[in-house]
Amino acid sequence: MSTIKIKIIELMKKIENQNSENKDLENEMIENLAKDCVEYISSIINMENAINLAKTRLEGNEYRKLITNFDKRRTDTHNVVISDVKVLNKVSVLYELPLIFNGDVNSRIEVAKFAKQYIDELFNERRM
């Protein structure tokens, strides 16, 4: 089993065993991390695809406007993942567990790599 997934499972078990009054919220935050990572990776794919298609179909301002909109969406979803990681790291500390993300939470590149790694882990370890 992969590293991030193991940490997530450990955190989920700890939350269940502690009977925290915030249990539902904490579980929702864990669920949101996976969803938000998927949304972020999807926004990158959609943007890259749009750029490739728009290069041959749009010009000037139309092209810039399209790319700007896709870039804003990508940035917004990235910011959500960064926020998720920061919050879940704080929850991990509260439960005296290893951090979900060990990198620099202020590094957009490191958080982006984390999101991709987590989604890859979930995909590669899916049940068929």
C-alpha positions as CSV (number, residue, x, y, z in Angstrom):
1,M,0.0,0.0,0.0
2,S,1.2,3.5,-0.8
3,T,2.5,6.1,1.6
4,I,-0.2,8.8,1.3
5,K,-3.0,6.2,1.4
6,I,-1.5,4.6,4.5
7,K,-1.4,7.9,6.3
8,I,-5.0,8.7,5.3
9,I,-6.1,5.3,6.6
10,E,-4.2,5.8,9.9
11,L,-5.8,9.2,10.3
12,M,-9.3,7.8,9.6
13,K,-8.8,5.0,12.2
14,K,-7.6,7.5,14.8
15,I,-10.6,9.8,14.1
16,E,-13.0,6.8,14.6
17,N,-11.3,5.6,17.8
18,Q,-11.2,9.0,19.4
19,N,-14.9,9.7,19.2
20,S,-14.2,13.4,18.5
21,E,-17.1,15.8,18.4
22,N,-15.6,16.9,15.0
23,K,-15.5,13.3,13.6
24,D,-17.9,14.0,10.8
25,L,-16.2,17.2,9.8
26,E,-12.7,15.6,9.9
27,N,-13.9,12.6,7.8
28,E,-15.5,15.0,5.3
29,M,-12.1,16.9,5.0
30,I,-10.4,13.6,4.2
31,E,-13.0,12.8,1.6
32,N,-12.7,16.3,0.1
33,L,-8.9,15.9,-0.2
34,A,-9.3,13.0,-2.7
35,K,-12.1,14.8,-4.6
36,D,-10.2,18.1,-4.7
37,C,-7.0,16.4,-5.9
38,V,-9.0,14.8,-8.7
39,E,-10.6,18.1,-9.6
40,Y,-7.2,19.8,-9.7
41,I,-5.6,17.1,-11.9
42,S,-8.7,17.3,-14.1
43,S,-8.4,21.1,-14.4
44,I,-4.8,20.7,-15.7
45,I,-5.9,18.1,-18.3
46,N,-8.8,20.2,-19.4
47,M,-6.6,23.3,-19.7
48,E,-3.9,21.5,-21.7
49,N,-6.5,20.0,-24.0
50,A,-8.2,23.4,-24.5
51,I,-4.8,25.0,-25.3
52,N,-4.2,22.4,-28.0
53,L,-7.6,22.7,-29.5
54,A,-7.7,26.5,-29.3
55,K,-4.4,27.0,-31.0
56,T,-6.0,26.0,-34.3
57,R,-9.5,27.5,-33.7
58,L,-9.1,30.8,-31.9
59,E,-7.0,33.9,-32.3
60,G,-5.9,36.9,-30.3
61,N,-8.3,38.0,-27.6
62,E,-10.6,34.9,-27.8
63,Y,-7.6,32.6,-27.3
64,R,-6.3,34.7,-24.4
65,K,-9.7,34.8,-22.7
66,L,-10.2,31.1,-23.0
67,I,-6.7,30.3,-21.6
68,T,-7.2,32.9,-18.8
69,N,-10.5,31.2,-17.7
70,F,-8.9,27.8,-17.7
71,D,-5.9,29.0,-15.8
72,K,-8.1,30.7,-13.2
73,R,-10.0,27.4,-12.7
74,R,-6.7,25.5,-12.4
75,T,-5.3,28.0,-9.9
76,D,-8.6,28.0,-7.8
77,T,-8.6,24.2,-7.6
78,H,-4.9,24.2,-6.7
79,N,-5.6,26.7,-3.9
80,V,-8.3,24.3,-2.5
81,V,-5.8,21.4,-2.5
82,I,-3.3,23.5,-0.7
83,S,-5.9,24.5,1.9
84,D,-6.9,20.8,2.3
85,V,-3.3,19.7,2.9
86,K,-2.7,22.4,5.4
87,V,-5.8,21.6,7.4
88,L,-5.3,17.8,7.3
89,N,-1.7,18.3,8.4
90,K,-3.0,20.2,11.4
91,V,-5.5,17.4,12.1
92,S,-2.7,14.8,11.9
93,V,-0.7,16.8,14.5
94,L,-3.7,16.9,16.8
95,Y,-3.9,13.1,16.6
96,E,-0.1,12.8,17.0
97,L,0.2,11.1,13.6
98,P,2.7,11.7,10.7
99,L,1.8,14.6,8.5
100,I,-0.3,13.7,5.4
101,F,2.1,16.0,3.4
102,N,5.7,16.3,4.4
103,G,6.7,18.9,1.8
104,D,6.5,22.7,1.8
105,V,2.9,23.6,1.9
106,N,3.8,27.0,0.4
107,S,5.4,25.3,-2.6
108,R,2.7,25.1,-5.3
109,I,4.9,22.6,-7.2
110,E,5.3,20.3,-4.3
111,V,1.6,20.3,-3.5
112,A,0.8,19.7,-7.2
113,K,3.1,16.7,-7.2
114,F,1.4,15.5,-3.9
115,A,-2.0,15.7,-5.5
116,K,-0.9,13.7,-8.6
117,Q,0.8,11.1,-6.4
118,Y,-2.3,10.7,-4.2
119,I,-4.5,10.2,-7.2
120,D,-2.0,7.8,-8.8
121,E,-2.0,5.8,-5.6
122,L,-5.8,5.6,-5.5
123,F,-6.0,4.7,-9.1
124,N,-3.2,2.1,-9.0
125,E,-4.6,0.4,-5.9
126,R,-8.2,0.3,-7.0
127,R,-10.2,-2.9,-6.7
128,M,-11.2,-4.5,-10.0
